[in-house]
Amino acid sequence: MKIAVYLGSNCGQDVLFQKAAAELGDWIAENHHTLVYGGAGLGLMDILAQHVLQGNGKVIGVMPQFMLNAGRNRTDLSELIVTEDMSSRKKKMMELGDAYLAMPGGPGTLEEISEVISSSRLGLLQDRPCMCFNLHGYYDLLKEMLQQMQTAGFAAESEMEHVFFPSTMAEVISLIK
């Protein structure tokens, strides 16, 4: 299974985020899944990819040309797909993924997982799970916002049936399986 993971190019202030990225990377490798991610050698992205690669797992990076030009990529990936821009990157990662997971990250992570949530809602992802890893309540406000959209009549509950907010690695694993 190809797991598309969106996460920060910074590590964040909570060491739990770094530990979770390492644990996820180890699990992906041990279970012979493939990581699809942004291709960077920075922050949580780097930790995740490093752990998959150390476990002899497969890692596909998807990176826009301007980021490659800036030297932000890892050079030891199983495969690096270079896209024209961020829009192409998001599209390619969605095409490749069998499951989608947002770990803590910044505005870019939020933008990417928002597009996945929207595509899931429209039925474009063929019932593939879309998850926001809610470590220490990181995605509580996003969850509340999506619930508010439902309450206000802008989204139906049935449209959100493949969007999840697991708070532990065990919950993430059960949703992927």
Secondary structure, 3 states (H helix, E strand, C coil): CEEEEECCCCCCCCHHHHHHHHHHHHHHHHCCCEEEECCECCHHHHHHHHHHHHCCCEEEEEEEHHHHHCCCECCCCCEEEEECCHHHHHHHHHHHCCEEEECCCCHHHHHHHHHHHHHHHCCCCCCCCEEECCHHHCCHHHHHHHHHHHHCCCCCHHHHCCEECCCCHHHHHHHHC
